[in-house]
Amino acid sequence: MRALIYDPAARHRVRFGDVPEPVPSPSEAVIAVEAASLNFGELAFAERQLRPGQLLGKDAAGTVVQAAADGSGPPVGTRVSSFAGTGGFAELRAVATSDLAAVPDSVGLAAAAAVPAAGATALQAVRRLGPLLGRRVLVTGASGGVGRFAVQLAARAGAHVIASVGRPQRGDGLRALGAAEVLSGSTIPDEPVYGVIDNVGGPILAQAFGKLCDGGIALSVGWAAREQTVIDFEEMRMLGGVRRLEPFCVSSPFGPDIAYLVERLRTGELDPQIGWTGSWRHVHDAIDALLDRQVNGKAVLDMR
Ligand SMILES: NC(=O)c1ccc[n+]([C@@H]2O[C@H](COP(=O)([O-])OP(=O)(O)OC[C@H]3O[C@@H](n4cnc5c(N)ncnc54)[C@H](OP(=O)(O)O)[C@@H]3O)[C@@H](O)[C@H]2O)c1
């Protein structure tokens, strides 16, 4: 079958190849992939996540062609969306039934493929912040995949959401998604915030941590800036009170979170924010756009 392979010598370290079809474990179903979406981490930090020759692809949606041998998960013919570390950018994917969810008939597979990694990360980060009703929450890198879901989900949880983006155009649509304020130039608000969902790292994380109110919490979700984060703890001590800064990592099982997210797509309460779409034959164009910070939200590949 055709698949996208991690190859350090290839353009963007991604190339097409012919590989054996996956052999599922008893708790895995096999899906015929119809749509997939790119994630910054699997491209920018591929060498940390993959060995040369491994298949790329965290997010993939399609139709079950082989149900799990242990009887878990949906039957053949079910449309599903899935999240795993590798193997989504292929004609067939074997994936744990605990990490997939059925997609309602009225939800397109492109939209369903946009949500797993970025949506589950945003959802779990919002939950990690705790009760948000009436609290100020800063989302950095709000223009991207995780950011656009985090804005929607934090607003849904009742937060006053402040979205921080690099350039003004990167903030397009964020108010409609629930942001109360949009700051460009990768800046942070003047007034204190209760929570931070930081997708960027580096100086903006250090500044955001310094803006937490007493009892506030900042989650280091991502490192898109790829710059070191230097925190002046002496300055933080002078503020008094208690502030937390936590490294955050999304965790499995993903199935229940994907189910929640695709149901919100069905009801129209969540927008997939697809900023680039095209055939997987043009995957290098999609990667160019994503890494050049041209995609507002998710880049989705048509895998047919
Ligand atoms: N901890 C976890 O479990 C977890 C899970 C998923 C993703 N992540 C991480 O979270 C981060 C965001 O992921 P994503 O999928 O939302 O990525 P994305 O769609 O590419 O969004 C990243 C955003 O970061 C901003 N950014 C600032 N400096 C940048 C730079 N030098 N290069 C590129 N972007 C820059 C960009 O916004 P502007 O152009 O507006 O500045 C961009 O929209 C990544 O670091 C990813 O690895 C972590």
The ligand as an SDF file (V2000), in Angstrom:
LIG
                    3D

 48 52  0  0  0  0  0  0  0  0999 V2000
    1.6450   18.6300   24.6580 N   0  0  0  0  0  0  0  0  0  0  0  0
    0.9210   17.9240   23.8080 C   0  0  0  0  0  0  0  0  0  0  0  0
    0.3780   16.8710   24.1560 O   0  0  0  0  0  0  0  0  0  0  0  0
    0.7570   18.4410   22.4100 C   0  0  0  0  0  0  0  0  0  0  0  0
   -0.2230   17.9130   21.5720 C   0  0  0  0  0  0  0  0  0  0  0  0
   -0.3800   18.4680   20.3070 C   0  0  0  0  0  0  0  0  0  0  0  0
    0.4480   19.5000   19.8970 C   0  0  0  0  0  0  0  0  0  0  0  0
    1.4210   19.9370   20.7230 N   0  0  0  0  0  0  0  0  0  0  0  0
    2.2980   21.0510   20.3480 C   0  0  0  0  0  0  0  0  0  0  0  0
    1.5210   22.2210   20.4070 O   0  0  0  0  0  0  0  0  0  0  0  0
    2.0350   23.1890   19.5000 C   0  0  0  0  0  0  0  0  0  0  0  0
    0.9220   23.6510   18.5930 C   0  0  0  0  0  0  0  0  0  0  0  0
    0.5170   22.5710   17.7630 O   0  0  0  0  0  0  0  0  0  0  0  0
   -0.4510   22.8550   16.5480 P   0  0  0  0  0  0  0  0  0  0  0  0
   -0.7530   21.5370   15.9540 O   0  0  0  0  0  0  0  0  0  0  0  0
   -1.5360   23.7440   16.9640 O   0  0  0  0  0  0  0  0  0  0  0  0
    0.5390   23.6580   15.5610 O   0  0  0  0  0  0  0  0  0  0  0  0
    0.1530   24.7830   14.4930 P   0  0  0  0  0  0  0  0  0  0  0  0
   -1.1850   24.5250   13.9430 O   0  0  0  0  0  0  0  0  0  0  0  0
    1.3130   24.8700   13.5610 O   0  0  0  0  0  0  0  0  0  0  0  0
    0.0790   26.0960   15.3750 O   0  0  0  0  0  0  0  0  0  0  0  0
    1.2280   26.6020   16.0350 C   0  0  0  0  0  0  0  0  0  0  0  0
    1.0780   28.0900   16.2010 C   0  0  0  0  0  0  0  0  0  0  0  0
    2.2230   28.5850   16.8680 O   0  0  0  0  0  0  0  0  0  0  0  0
    2.5190   29.9070   16.3980 C   0  0  0  0  0  0  0  0  0  0  0  0
    3.9770   30.0860   16.2730 N   0  0  0  0  0  0  0  0  0  0  0  0
    4.7080   30.9580   16.9810 C   0  0  0  0  0  0  0  0  0  0  0  0
    5.9900   30.8940   16.6500 N   0  0  0  0  0  0  0  0  0  0  0  0
    6.0800   29.9910   15.6870 C   0  0  0  0  0  0  0  0  0  0  0  0
    7.1690   29.4830   14.9240 C   0  0  0  0  0  0  0  0  0  0  0  0
    8.4260   29.9280   15.0910 N   0  0  0  0  0  0  0  0  0  0  0  0
    6.9020   28.5340   13.9920 N   0  0  0  0  0  0  0  0  0  0  0  0
    5.6480   28.0860   13.8200 C   0  0  0  0  0  0  0  0  0  0  0  0
    4.5720   28.5140   14.5360 N   0  0  0  0  0  0  0  0  0  0  0  0
    4.8060   29.4750   15.4450 C   0  0  0  0  0  0  0  0  0  0  0  0
    1.8270   30.0670   15.0550 C   0  0  0  0  0  0  0  0  0  0  0  0
    0.9440   31.1480   15.1990 O   0  0  0  0  0  0  0  0  0  0  0  0
    1.2510   32.6060   14.5840 P   0  0  0  0  0  0  0  0  0  0  0  0
    1.6810   32.4060   13.1660 O   0  0  0  0  0  0  0  0  0  0  0  0
   -0.0500   33.2940   14.7330 O   0  0  0  0  0  0  0  0  0  0  0  0
    2.3350   33.1620   15.4610 O   0  0  0  0  0  0  0  0  0  0  0  0
    1.0190   28.7850   14.8570 C   0  0  0  0  0  0  0  0  0  0  0  0
   -0.3250   29.0450   14.5410 O   0  0  0  0  0  0  0  0  0  0  0  0
    3.1880   22.5000   18.7640 C   0  0  0  0  0  0  0  0  0  0  0  0
    4.4090   22.8560   19.3850 O   0  0  0  0  0  0  0  0  0  0  0  0
    2.9020   21.0370   18.9690 C   0  0  0  0  0  0  0  0  0  0  0  0
    4.0810   20.2640   18.8940 O   0  0  0  0  0  0  0  0  0  0  0  0
    1.5850   19.4310   21.9750 C   0  0  0  0  0  0  0  0  0  0  0  0
  1  2  1  0
  2  3  2  0
  2  4  1  0
  4  5  1  0
  4 48  2  0
  5  6  2  0
  6  7  1  0
  7  8  2  0
  8  9  1  0
  8 48  1  0
  9 10  1  0
  9 46  1  0
 10 11  1  0
 11 12  1  0
 11 44  1  0
 12 13  1  0
 13 14  1  0
 14 15  2  0
 14 16  1  0
 14 17  1  0
 17 18  1  0
 18 19  2  0
 18 20  1  0
 18 21  1  0
 21 22  1  0
 22 23  1  0
 23 24  1  0
 23 42  1  0
 24 25  1  0
 25 26  1  0
 25 36  1  0
 26 27  1  0
 26 35  1  0
 27 28  2  0
 28 29  1  0
 29 30  1  0
 29 35  2  0
 30 31  1  0
 30 32  2  0
 32 33  1  0
 33 34  2  0
 34 35  1  0
 36 37  1  0
 36 42  1  0
 37 38  1  0
 38 39  2  0
 38 40  1  0
 38 41  1  0
 42 43  1  0
 44 45  1  0
 44 46  1  0
 46 47  1  0
M  CHG  2   8   1  16  -1
M  END
$$$$
